[in-house]
Amino acid sequence: MVAPPQDTPRRKRLLSFKTALTPIYLLALVNAIVCWTIAWVFWDRFEFSATLLGLGGFPIVVAVCAYLYLLTKKVERK
């Protein structure tokens, strides 16, 4: 019988900007497009439209903060 292969230790996966921020950017983009389109459709209702404009911009602010955080703290430098 052949012995089962030993489990090799898993290497730590390097975090890059592309793998870390792509989901955040996609979510921010889709959310902004949807919210701003609905705000444009309901432009005559100021309260609803203003709320949607703010909700559309908020994920963009979060994505920029995530970019700055990863830039300073988490990305492995070679």
The 8 nearest C-alpha neighbors of each residue, nearest first, counted from 0:
[[1, 2, 3, 4, 5, 6, 7, 8],
 [0, 2, 3, 4, 5, 6, 7, 8],
 [1, 3, 4, 0, 5, 6, 7, 8],
 [4, 2, 5, 1, 6, 0, 7, 8],
 [5, 3, 2, 6, 7, 1, 8, 0],
 [4, 6, 7, 3, 2, 8, 1, 9],
 [7, 5, 8, 4, 9, 3, 10, 2],
 [6, 8, 5, 9, 4, 10, 3, 11],
 [9, 7, 10, 6, 11, 5, 12, 4],
 [10, 8, 7, 11, 6, 12, 5, 13],
 [9, 11, 12, 8, 7, 13, 6, 14],
 [12, 10, 13, 9, 14, 8, 75, 7],
 [11, 13, 10, 14, 9, 15, 75, 18],
 [14, 12, 11, 15, 75, 74, 10, 76],
 [15, 13, 74, 12, 75, 19, 18, 16],
 [14, 16, 17, 18, 19, 74, 13, 75],
 [15, 17, 19, 18, 20, 14, 74, 69],
 [16, 18, 15, 19, 20, 21, 14, 22],
 [19, 17, 15, 16, 20, 21, 14, 22],
 [20, 18, 16, 17, 15, 21, 14, 22],
 [19, 21, 23, 22, 17, 16, 18, 24],
 [20, 22, 24, 23, 17, 18, 19, 25],
 [23, 21, 25, 24, 20, 26, 19, 18],
 [24, 22, 20, 26, 21, 25, 62, 27],
 [23, 25, 27, 21, 26, 22, 28, 20],
 [26, 24, 28, 22, 27, 23, 21, 29],
 [25, 27, 23, 29, 24, 28, 30, 22],
 [28, 26, 58, 24, 30, 25, 59, 29],
 [27, 29, 25, 31, 26, 30, 24, 32],
 [28, 30, 32, 26, 31, 27, 25, 33],
 [29, 31, 27, 33, 28, 32, 55, 26],
 [32, 30, 55, 28, 34, 29, 33, 35],
 [31, 33, 29, 35, 30, 34, 36, 28],
 [32, 34, 36, 30, 31, 35, 29, 37],
 [35, 33, 55, 31, 37, 51, 36, 32],
 [34, 36, 38, 32, 37, 33, 52, 31],
 [37, 35, 39, 33, 38, 34, 32, 40],
 [36, 38, 40, 34, 39, 35, 33, 41],
 [39, 37, 48, 35, 41, 36, 40, 51],
 [38, 40, 42, 36, 37, 41, 35, 48],
 [41, 39, 37, 38, 42, 36, 43, 48],
 [42, 40, 38, 39, 43, 44, 48, 37],
 [41, 43, 39, 44, 40, 48, 38, 45],
 [42, 44, 41, 45, 48, 40, 39, 47],
 [45, 43, 42, 47, 41, 46, 48, 49],
 [44, 46, 48, 47, 49, 43, 42, 41],
 [47, 45, 49, 48, 44, 50, 51, 43],
 [48, 46, 50, 49, 45, 44, 51, 38],
 [47, 49, 38, 45, 51, 50, 46, 42],
 [50, 48, 52, 46, 51, 47, 45, 53],
 [51, 49, 47, 53, 48, 52, 54, 46],
 [50, 52, 54, 48, 34, 53, 49, 38],
 [51, 53, 49, 55, 50, 54, 35, 48],
 [54, 52, 56, 50, 55, 51, 57, 49],
 [53, 55, 51, 57, 56, 52, 50, 34],
 [54, 56, 31, 34, 52, 53, 57, 30],
 [55, 57, 53, 59, 54, 58, 31, 52],
 [56, 58, 60, 54, 59, 55, 53, 61],
 [59, 57, 61, 27, 60, 56, 62, 55],
 [58, 60, 62, 61, 57, 56, 27, 63],
 [59, 61, 63, 57, 58, 62, 64, 56],
 [60, 62, 58, 64, 59, 63, 65, 57],
 [63, 61, 65, 59, 64, 60, 23, 58],
 [62, 64, 66, 60, 65, 61, 67, 59],
 [65, 63, 61, 67, 66, 62, 68, 60],
 [66, 64, 62, 68, 63, 67, 69, 61],
 [67, 65, 63, 69, 64, 68, 70, 62],
 [66, 68, 70, 64, 65, 69, 63, 71],
 [69, 67, 65, 70, 71, 66, 72, 64],
 [70, 68, 73, 72, 66, 71, 67, 74],
 [69, 71, 67, 68, 66, 72, 74, 73],
 [70, 72, 68, 69, 67, 73, 74, 66],
 [73, 71, 69, 68, 70, 74, 67, 75],
 [74, 72, 69, 75, 71, 70, 68, 14],
 [73, 75, 14, 69, 15, 70, 76, 72],
 [76, 74, 73, 13, 14, 77, 15, 72],
 [75, 77, 74, 73, 13, 15, 14, 70],
 [76, 75, 74, 13, 15, 14, 73, 12]]
